[in-house]
């Protein structure tokens, strides 16, 4: 199982835009050096053009917006009869470097997820906070870091349920679904990741309510200067996040079948 997990991670990483397009460009360079000038030049130009486009704001937003718009933000209604009983925060990448402040040990995705989880926990004071995510060789899991952040921000340890074993969303859904059976649960994860996460939870018979956070496709009401349309690394990262989710959804459909 561990070998299959690592193989999946390696393949998924190689199929992301930057390594994939660099590999295509490298093959184009080899073909060019071997005097296949037309084919080599075409590959190089295509890879550079794709990399350029994916690094621009309009393309990046167009890729990620359909993912982020599938589930609306959760509106807190603490006085409702159907108040949340569980708040689930899915794991994300972290670096358990004790020389850094606690919040700096979390990646951007993890930081916004646990912040939203804590906000909802304060809004629903009777809800249990389920924190997930494994260590990934860091020595301290996402779940444990989330727990430390939650307690630092005023959540009692008695309300926390930490699950440090699940390595990905599929394992998180398998572990958490039995815990929330018959209960009203909120699922907190990145907005772009929410469609795939909800599909995985539903495949396990769980029906949590989506509470997406960490939206990337934000449209300003102000007129944007022309330089905001220039290629930038963070727009490429945005395209990569969307690409990763599309790949993950395709893999999920392939495994589940028609």
C-alpha positions as CSV (number, residue, x, y, z in Angstrom):
1,X,0.0,0.0,0.0
2,X,2.8,2.4,0.9
3,X,4.5,1.7,-2.5
4,X,1.3,2.3,-4.4
5,X,0.7,5.6,-2.5
6,X,4.3,6.8,-3.3
7,X,3.9,5.8,-6.9
8,X,0.6,7.7,-7.1
9,X,2.3,10.8,-5.6
10,X,5.2,10.6,-8.0
11,X,3.0,10.2,-11.0
12,X,0.7,13.0,-9.9
13,X,3.7,15.3,-9.3
14,X,5.2,14.6,-12.7
15,X,1.9,15.4,-14.4
16,X,1.6,18.8,-12.9
17,X,2.1,21.7,-15.4
18,X,5.6,22.8,-14.6
19,X,7.4,19.4,-14.6
20,X,5.2,18.1,-17.5
21,X,5.9,21.2,-19.7
22,X,9.6,21.2,-18.8
23,X,9.8,17.6,-19.8
24,X,8.1,18.3,-23.1
25,X,10.4,21.2,-23.7
26,X,13.5,19.0,-22.9
27,X,12.3,16.4,-25.4
28,X,11.8,19.2,-27.9
29,X,15.4,20.3,-27.3
30,X,16.7,16.8,-27.8
31,X,14.8,16.5,-31.1
32,X,16.2,19.9,-32.2
33,X,19.8,18.8,-31.4
34,X,19.1,15.6,-33.4
35,X,18.1,17.7,-36.4
36,X,14.4,17.2,-36.1
37,X,14.1,20.9,-36.2
38,X,10.4,21.3,-37.0
39,X,9.2,18.8,-34.4
40,X,11.6,20.0,-31.8
41,X,10.8,23.7,-32.3
42,X,7.1,22.9,-32.2
43,X,7.4,21.1,-28.9
44,X,9.5,23.8,-27.3
45,X,7.2,26.6,-28.5
46,X,4.1,24.7,-27.3
47,X,5.6,24.0,-23.9
48,X,6.7,27.7,-23.5
49,X,3.3,29.0,-24.7
50,X,1.4,26.7,-22.3
51,X,3.6,27.7,-19.4
52,X,3.1,31.4,-20.3
53,X,-0.6,31.1,-20.5
54,X,-0.9,29.1,-17.2
55,X,1.0,31.8,-15.5
56,X,-1.5,34.5,-16.3
57,X,-4.4,35.6,-14.1
58,X,-7.3,35.1,-16.6
59,X,-6.2,31.5,-17.5
60,X,-5.5,30.5,-13.9
61,X,-8.9,31.9,-12.7
62,X,-10.7,30.3,-15.6
63,X,-9.3,26.9,-14.6
64,X,-9.9,27.1,-10.8
65,X,-13.2,29.1,-10.7
66,X,-15.4,26.1,-11.8
67,X,-14.1,24.1,-8.9
68,X,-14.4,26.8,-6.3
69,X,-17.9,27.8,-7.3
70,X,-19.6,24.4,-6.9
71,X,-20.2,24.8,-3.1
72,X,-21.2,28.2,-1.5
73,X,-19.5,29.4,1.7
74,X,-21.1,28.2,4.9
75,X,-23.2,30.8,6.6
76,X,-23.1,30.4,10.4
77,X,-26.5,30.1,12.1
78,X,-25.7,29.1,15.7
79,X,-29.3,29.5,16.8
80,X,-30.7,27.1,14.2
81,X,-32.2,23.8,15.4
82,X,-29.8,21.9,13.1
83,X,-26.6,23.3,14.5
84,X,-23.4,21.5,13.5
85,X,-22.4,18.6,15.8
86,X,-19.0,17.9,14.0
87,X,-16.6,20.2,12.2
88,X,-14.1,18.2,10.0
89,X,-10.8,19.9,9.0
90,X,-8.9,17.9,6.3
91,X,-5.1,17.7,6.4
92,X,-2.7,19.7,4.3
93,X,1.1,19.9,3.8
94,X,3.1,21.1,6.8
95,X,6.7,21.5,8.0
96,X,7.0,20.6,11.7
97,X,10.0,22.8,12.3
98,X,10.0,23.6,16.0
99,X,12.2,26.7,15.5
100,X,9.3,28.4,13.6
101,X,6.2,29.9,15.2
102,X,3.3,27.4,15.3
103,X,1.3,29.0,12.5
104,X,4.4,29.2,10.3
105,X,4.7,25.4,10.4
106,X,1.5,25.1,8.4
107,X,1.3,25.6,4.6
108,X,-1.1,28.1,3.2
109,X,-3.9,25.6,2.7
110,X,-3.5,24.1,6.2
111,X,-3.5,27.6,7.7
112,X,-6.8,28.7,6.2
113,X,-8.4,25.3,6.8
114,X,-7.7,25.2,10.6
115,X,-8.5,29.0,10.9
116,X,-11.9,28.4,9.4
117,X,-12.4,25.2,11.5
118,X,-11.6,27.2,14.7
119,X,-14.0,30.0,13.6
120,X,-16.8,27.5,13.1
121,X,-15.9,25.8,16.4
122,X,-16.4,29.1,18.2
123,X,-19.7,29.6,16.3
124,X,-20.9,26.1,17.3
125,X,-19.6,25.7,20.8
126,X,-21.1,22.2,21.2
127,X,-19.6,20.8,18.1
128,X,-16.7,18.3,18.0
129,X,-13.6,19.4,16.0
130,X,-12.3,16.4,13.9
131,X,-8.7,17.1,12.7
132,X,-7.1,14.9,10.1
133,X,-3.8,14.6,8.3
134,X,-0.6,12.5,8.6
135,X,3.0,13.4,9.3
136,X,4.5,12.6,5.9
137,X,8.0,12.2,7.4
138,X,7.8,15.5,9.4
139,X,7.6,13.8,12.8
140,X,4.4,15.7,13.7
141,X,1.2,15.2,11.8
142,X,-1.2,17.8,10.3
143,X,-3.8,16.6,12.8
144,X,-1.4,17.3,15.8
145,X,-0.4,20.7,14.4
146,X,-4.1,21.6,13.9
147,X,-4.8,20.5,17.5
148,X,-2.1,22.8,18.8
149,X,-3.4,25.7,16.8
150,X,-7.0,25.1,17.9
151,X,-6.0,25.0,21.6
152,X,-3.9,28.1,21.2
153,X,-6.9,29.9,19.7
154,X,-9.2,28.9,22.6
155,X,-10.7,25.5,21.7
156,X,-10.7,23.0,24.6
157,X,-8.8,19.8,24.1
158,X,-11.9,17.9,25.2
159,X,-13.6,19.0,21.9
160,X,-10.8,17.7,19.7
161,X,-10.6,14.4,17.9
162,X,-7.3,14.0,16.0
163,X,-6.8,11.4,13.3
164,X,-3.0,11.4,12.3
165,X,-3.1,8.2,10.2
166,X,-5.0,9.1,7.0
167,X,-2.5,10.0,4.2
168,X,-4.9,11.4,1.6
169,X,-8.5,12.4,1.2
170,X,-9.7,8.9,0.3
171,X,-8.3,7.6,3.6
172,X,-9.7,10.6,5.5
173,X,-13.2,9.9,4.1
174,X,-12.9,6.2,5.0
175,X,-11.8,7.0,8.6
176,X,-14.2,9.9,9.3
177,X,-17.4,8.7,7.6
178,X,-18.3,6.1,10.4
179,X,-17.6,8.8,13.0
180,X,-20.2,11.2,11.6
181,X,-22.9,8.7,10.8
182,X,-26.3,10.2,11.8
183,X,-24.7,13.5,12.9
184,X,-24.7,17.0,11.4
185,X,-21.2,17.6,10.1
186,X,-19.4,20.4,8.4
187,X,-16.5,19.6,6.0
188,X,-13.8,22.2,5.9
189,X,-11.2,22.1,3.1
190,X,-9.9,24.3,0.3
191,X,-12.7,25.5,-2.1
192,X,-10.9,23.9,-5.1
193,X,-10.6,20.6,-3.3
194,X,-14.2,20.5,-2.0
195,X,-15.8,18.8,-5.1
196,X,-13.4,15.8,-4.9
197,X,-13.6,15.7,-1.1
198,X,-17.4,15.7,-1.1
199,X,-17.5,12.9,-3.8
200,X,-15.2,10.8,-1.6
201,X,-17.2,11.3,1.5
202,X,-20.5,10.6,-0.3
203,X,-19.0,7.4,-1.7
204,X,-18.6,6.3,1.9
205,X,-22.2,7.1,2.7
206,X,-21.5,10.4,4.5
207,X,-23.3,13.6,3.8
208,X,-21.4,16.5,5.5
209,X,-22.3,20.0,4.6
210,X,-19.5,21.8,2.6
211,X,-17.7,24.7,4.3
212,X,-15.2,25.7,1.7
213,X,-12.3,28.1,2.4
214,X,-9.2,29.4,0.8
215,X,-10.7,30.7,-2.5
216,X,-8.2,31.7,-5.1
217,X,-10.4,33.0,-8.0
218,X,-11.2,36.4,-6.5
219,X,-12.5,39.1,-8.7
220,X,-11.8,42.7,-7.7
221,X,-14.5,45.4,-8.2
222,X,-11.8,47.9,-8.9
223,X,-10.3,48.4,-12.3
224,X,-7.1,46.2,-12.5
225,X,-3.9,47.7,-13.9
226,X,-2.5,46.2,-17.0
227,X,0.5,44.8,-15.2
228,X,-1.7,42.5,-13.2
229,X,-2.2,40.5,-16.4
230,X,1.5,39.7,-16.7
231,X,2.7,36.2,-16.0
232,X,3.5,35.5,-12.4
233,X,4.5,32.5,-10.3
234,X,1.5,32.6,-8.0
235,X,-0.8,32.4,-11.0
236,X,1.1,29.4,-12.2
237,X,0.6,27.9,-8.7
238,X,-3.1,28.6,-9.0
239,X,-3.3,26.8,-12.3
240,X,-1.3,23.9,-10.7
241,X,-3.8,23.6,-7.9
242,X,-6.7,23.4,-10.4
243,X,-4.8,21.0,-12.6
244,X,-4.1,18.8,-9.5
245,X,-7.8,18.6,-8.7
246,X,-8.8,17.8,-12.3
247,X,-6.2,15.0,-12.3
248,X,-7.5,13.7,-9.0
249,X,-11.1,13.8,-10.1
250,X,-10.2,12.0,-13.3
251,X,-8.3,9.3,-11.3
252,X,-11.3,9.0,-9.0
253,X,-13.7,8.5,-11.9
254,X,-11.4,5.9,-13.4
255,X,-11.3,3.9,-10.2
256,X,-15.0,4.1,-9.5
257,X,-15.9,3.2,-13.1
258,X,-19.0,4.3,-15.0
